[in-house]
Amino acid sequence: MAEPHEDAEHSADHPEQVSRLWTRVVPMFSLLQTQLDRTLTVRHGIGVGPLMALGVLVRERPDSVAVGGVARRLGVSDSTASRMLERLERSGWTVRVAWPCDQRTTRIAATDAGLALWTGASRTLDRELDLAFRRLRSDEKYTHVVARLCRTGDEPPAR
């Protein structure tokens, strides 16, 4: 007996389906980003982007990281990472350190205050993300998107 075969146009991996999924992910992400920024700024005085940059530094602690390394890990330009890191430094959450091998090169490290901020703010971030995804799972507009983003087990994500 022949296996049932799915028409390419109706396949979940078909480019049209993927692009429709993408058009639903972008506004969902923007809404979530705005809500997270607002909550984190009110509670901790830091937005999502700078918090993610601080997280890169905290994970490398006690070592330091070059601006380019932070940029690569966040998927942003060097100039974007540099602006975030400058704000973190002005707030006392990071410090520039000279690289012993090349005194012309500076790297960035999280301070104790930055570690304390990360500890509290990352808990808030995790809690807010959990709540947001619970709400989005029951929102008709986003149920399918969230289901595809939150696959469990070893099932690979859709292409």
PEBEL-V46042 format. One record per helix or strand of 2 or more residues. SS is the DSSP state (A for helix, B for strand). FROM is the first residue (numbers start at 1). LEN is the number of residues. Records with the same first field share a line. If there is no record, write none. Layout:
SS = FROM-LEN, FROM-LEN
//
This chain:
A = 8-3, 15-30, 48-13, 67-8, 78-13, 112-26, 143-7
B = 94-6, 102-9
//
